[in-house]
Amino acid sequence: MKKTFQEVIGLIPAAGKASRVAPLPCSKELYPVGFHPAGKGRSVRPKVVSQFLLENMRRANIKKAYIILREGKWDIPAYLGDGKTIDMNLAYLMMGLSFGVPYTLDQAYPFVENALVALGFSDIIFEPNDAFVKLLARREEMDADIVLGLFPASQPQKTDMVKLDERGRVRSISIKPAQTELLYAWEIAIWTPVFTRFMHDFVLSEEESSSKHSRMSLDARNEMHVADVIQAAIDGGMKVETVLFENGTCLDIGTPEDMLKAVRLQVNRELVE
């Protein structure tokens, strides 16, 4: 019997230090990369990078999202507020441990444990704009535990590359490989409470294991990636499906070069429109 869910909640990690583009006058998630209309007439206002993700979530009828911050990134809630300007309900959580995105996401566990989760990264611009719509449809069709949105990867060494079987299911994920023949990276995801609980238990288990060692070894341990948890879920038999956007695009503004590219692409697109 297929599982149905009444609510989809957006989950957006925004606790990074943006060290590759530092110093910035604002949090990276608020960096302006384009413009958008402001009310009636021809007046425009700067459009920050995180707004692209939020608008794409809203197109999938996602009305609520939690943004997870680190101390000092108070400009994000100051700018985005409660989400009324984009017809969403936004709330903010504080990051706990800083050993990787799964720890950051686990801060939301008490608030999302019974909902479908839509994961997106607020420093990434992707198309098509209805990508979350298609992921939700795929999850419903296949009754999957996780659905990953796959995009062509021009820089595999900077992302998580996905190996598929003949049915389009994920066989394995390679994290930032130096060399690979794989073509597609996962950039967004939908998952059910089954995976939310799995990630929660995975993080707790890792933390309990680390607590047995000295503080020095705890601070020196390797960063955990979401892909690590997804791979463990695959190995445990969880059903992981994909939607492949062969003609889609995805751009992470995490480096100065890609930040400049994003600004140029958006301005050129708006000039054409």
C-alpha positions as CSV (number, residue, x, y, z in Angstrom):
1,M,0.0,0.0,0.0
2,K,1.4,3.4,-1.0
3,K,2.1,5.9,1.7
4,T,0.5,9.4,1.3
5,F,1.6,12.5,3.2
6,Q,-0.4,15.6,3.9
7,E,2.5,18.0,4.3
8,V,5.8,18.7,2.5
9,I,8.3,20.8,4.4
10,G,11.3,22.4,2.9
11,L,14.6,21.9,4.6
12,I,17.4,24.4,3.8
13,P,20.9,24.2,5.3
14,A,22.5,27.7,5.5
15,A,25.2,27.2,8.1
16,G,28.2,27.3,5.8
17,K,31.1,29.7,6.2
18,A,31.5,30.4,2.5
19,S,35.2,30.4,2.9
20,R,35.9,30.1,-0.8
21,V,34.2,33.4,-1.6
22,A,35.1,35.2,1.6
23,P,35.0,38.0,2.6
24,L,31.5,38.9,1.6
25,P,29.4,41.8,2.8
26,C,26.5,39.4,3.5
27,S,25.8,35.7,4.0
28,K,26.3,33.9,0.7
29,E,22.7,32.9,0.6
30,L,21.8,36.6,0.2
31,Y,24.2,37.4,-2.5
32,P,22.3,39.2,-5.4
33,V,22.6,37.4,-8.7
34,G,19.7,39.0,-10.6
35,F,16.7,41.2,-10.4
36,H,12.9,40.7,-10.0
37,P,9.9,43.0,-10.4
38,A,8.9,45.0,-7.4
39,G,5.1,45.7,-7.5
40,K,3.5,47.3,-10.5
41,G,5.3,49.1,-13.3
42,R,8.8,48.5,-14.4
43,S,10.5,48.9,-11.0
44,V,12.9,46.1,-10.1
45,R,14.8,45.0,-7.0
46,P,17.9,42.8,-6.5
47,K,17.1,39.0,-6.4
48,V,19.2,37.1,-3.9
49,V,20.4,33.5,-4.8
50,S,18.3,31.8,-2.1
51,Q,15.1,33.2,-3.6
52,F,15.4,30.9,-6.6
53,L,15.2,27.8,-4.4
54,L,12.3,29.2,-2.4
55,E,10.4,30.0,-5.5
56,N,10.9,26.6,-6.9
57,M,9.7,25.0,-3.7
58,R,6.6,27.2,-3.8
59,R,5.9,26.1,-7.3
60,A,5.6,22.6,-5.9
61,N,3.0,23.9,-3.4
62,I,5.5,23.7,-0.5
63,K,4.3,26.4,1.9
64,K,6.6,25.8,4.9
65,A,10.4,25.6,5.2
66,Y,13.0,25.6,7.9
67,I,16.3,27.3,7.3
68,I,19.1,26.1,9.5
69,L,21.7,28.8,10.4
70,R,24.9,29.1,12.3
71,E,25.6,31.9,14.8
72,G,26.3,35.3,13.1
73,K,24.2,34.7,10.0
74,W,21.4,36.9,11.3
75,D,21.1,38.8,8.1
76,I,19.2,35.8,6.5
77,P,16.1,36.0,8.8
78,A,16.4,39.8,8.8
79,Y,16.1,39.8,5.0
80,L,13.8,36.8,4.3
81,G,11.6,37.4,7.4
82,D,8.6,35.1,7.8
83,G,8.4,34.4,4.1
84,K,5.3,36.5,3.3
85,T,6.9,38.2,0.4
86,I,7.2,34.8,-1.4
87,D,3.9,33.4,0.0
88,M,5.7,30.9,2.3
89,N,6.0,30.3,6.0
90,L,9.7,30.4,7.0
91,A,11.2,29.5,10.4
92,Y,14.8,29.4,11.5
93,L,16.7,26.8,13.5
94,M,20.3,27.0,14.9
95,M,22.9,24.6,13.9
96,G,24.3,22.3,16.6
97,L,27.3,20.3,15.8
98,S,29.4,21.4,12.8
99,F,30.6,18.1,11.4
100,G,28.7,18.1,8.2
101,V,25.3,18.8,6.6
102,P,23.6,15.7,8.2
103,Y,24.2,17.2,11.6
104,T,22.8,20.5,10.5
105,L,19.7,18.9,9.0
106,D,19.2,16.8,12.1
107,Q,18.4,20.0,14.0
108,A,15.0,20.0,12.3
109,Y,14.2,16.4,13.3
110,P,11.5,17.2,15.9
111,F,9.8,19.4,13.4
112,V,9.9,17.3,10.3
113,E,9.9,13.7,11.5
114,N,6.4,12.9,10.2
115,A,6.4,14.9,7.0
116,L,7.8,14.6,3.5
117,V,11.0,16.6,3.3
118,A,12.1,18.7,0.3
119,L,15.9,19.3,0.5
120,G,17.5,22.2,-1.4
121,F,20.6,24.2,-1.1
122,S,20.2,28.0,-1.0
123,D,23.4,28.8,-2.9
124,I,22.5,26.7,-6.0
125,I,20.4,27.9,-8.9
126,F,18.8,25.1,-10.9
127,E,16.3,24.6,-13.8
128,P,13.8,23.4,-14.6
129,N,11.8,25.4,-12.2
130,D,9.3,22.6,-11.7
131,A,11.9,20.1,-10.5
132,F,10.4,19.6,-7.1
133,V,7.0,19.0,-8.7
134,K,8.5,16.2,-10.7
135,L,10.3,14.7,-7.7
136,L,7.1,14.6,-5.7
137,A,5.2,13.0,-8.6
138,R,8.0,10.3,-8.9
139,R,7.9,9.6,-5.1
140,E,4.1,9.1,-5.3
141,E,4.3,6.9,-8.4
142,M,7.1,4.6,-7.1
143,D,6.3,4.8,-3.4
144,A,10.0,5.6,-2.9
145,D,11.8,6.4,0.4
146,I,14.1,9.0,-1.3
147,V,13.9,10.6,-4.7
148,L,17.0,12.5,-6.0
149,G,17.0,15.2,-8.7
150,L,19.9,14.5,-11.0
151,F,21.5,17.2,-13.2
152,P,24.4,17.1,-15.7
153,A,27.7,17.8,-13.9
154,S,30.3,20.0,-15.6
155,Q,32.6,19.9,-12.5
156,P,32.3,16.4,-11.0
157,Q,35.1,17.0,-8.6
158,K,32.9,19.6,-6.8
159,T,29.8,17.5,-6.3
160,D,28.3,14.1,-5.6
161,M,28.1,11.9,-8.7
162,V,25.5,9.2,-9.0
163,K,25.7,5.7,-10.5
164,L,22.4,4.3,-11.7
165,D,21.1,0.9,-12.6
166,E,19.1,0.1,-15.7
167,R,15.9,1.1,-14.0
168,G,17.1,4.5,-12.9
169,R,17.6,3.5,-9.3
170,V,20.7,4.7,-7.4
171,R,23.4,2.1,-7.1
172,S,26.1,4.2,-5.5
173,I,27.2,7.8,-4.9
174,S,30.7,9.0,-5.4
175,I,31.5,12.1,-3.3
176,K,33.6,14.7,-5.2
177,P,35.6,12.2,-7.3
178,A,38.9,13.4,-8.8
179,Q,38.2,11.4,-11.9
180,T,35.0,9.7,-13.0
181,E,33.0,8.5,-16.0
182,L,29.7,9.3,-14.3
183,L,27.7,12.1,-15.8
184,Y,25.0,13.2,-13.3
185,A,25.1,14.7,-9.9
186,W,22.2,14.9,-7.3
187,E,21.4,18.4,-6.3
188,I,17.9,18.3,-4.7
189,A,15.9,15.6,-2.9
190,I,12.6,14.5,-1.6
191,W,12.4,11.9,1.3
192,T,9.9,10.4,3.6
193,P,10.0,10.0,7.4
194,V,11.6,6.6,6.9
195,F,14.8,8.4,5.8
196,T,14.4,11.2,8.2
197,R,14.5,8.7,11.1
198,F,17.4,6.8,9.4
199,M,19.5,10.0,9.2
200,H,18.6,10.9,12.8
201,D,19.8,7.5,14.0
202,F,22.8,7.6,11.8
203,V,23.9,10.9,13.3
204,L,23.3,9.8,16.8
205,S,25.3,6.6,16.2
206,E,28.2,8.6,14.9
207,E,28.1,11.0,17.8
208,E,28.0,8.2,20.3
209,S,30.9,6.5,18.6
210,S,32.9,9.8,18.6
211,S,32.2,10.5,22.3
212,K,34.2,7.4,23.2
213,H,37.3,9.1,21.8
214,S,39.2,12.2,23.0
215,R,38.1,15.7,22.1
216,M,41.1,16.1,19.8
217,S,40.0,13.1,17.7
218,L,36.4,14.5,17.7
219,D,37.5,17.8,16.3
220,A,39.8,16.2,13.7
221,R,37.3,13.7,12.3
222,N,36.2,13.8,8.7
223,E,33.1,15.8,7.6
224,M,30.0,13.8,7.1
225,H,28.1,14.3,3.8
226,V,24.4,13.7,3.1
227,A,25.6,11.3,0.4
228,D,27.2,9.2,3.1
229,V,23.8,8.7,4.8
230,I,22.0,8.1,1.5
231,Q,24.6,5.4,0.6
232,A,24.2,3.7,3.9
233,A,20.4,3.8,3.3
234,I,20.9,2.2,-0.1
235,D,23.1,-0.5,1.4
236,G,20.4,-1.1,4.0
237,G,17.8,-1.7,1.3
238,M,16.0,1.6,1.2
239,K,14.2,2.5,-2.0
240,V,16.0,5.4,-3.7
241,E,14.6,6.6,-7.1
242,T,15.7,9.5,-9.3
243,V,14.4,12.1,-11.7
244,L,16.9,12.8,-14.4
245,F,16.9,16.3,-15.8
246,E,19.1,15.6,-18.9
247,N,18.6,19.1,-20.2
248,G,18.5,20.8,-16.8
249,T,21.1,23.2,-15.5
250,C,22.6,23.6,-12.0
251,L,25.0,26.3,-10.8
252,D,26.6,26.5,-7.3
253,I,27.9,30.0,-6.5
254,G,30.4,28.6,-4.1
255,T,33.4,30.0,-5.9
256,P,34.1,33.5,-7.3
257,E,34.2,32.1,-10.8
258,D,30.8,30.5,-10.5
259,M,29.4,33.5,-8.7
260,L,30.3,35.7,-11.6
261,K,28.9,33.2,-14.0
262,A,25.6,33.1,-12.2
263,V,25.3,36.9,-12.2
264,R,26.1,37.1,-16.0
265,L,23.6,34.3,-16.8
266,Q,20.8,35.9,-14.8
267,V,21.4,39.4,-16.1
268,N,21.6,38.2,-19.7
269,R,18.4,36.2,-19.3
270,E,16.5,39.2,-17.8
271,L,17.7,41.4,-20.6
272,V,16.3,39.0,-23.2
273,E,13.0,38.7,-21.3
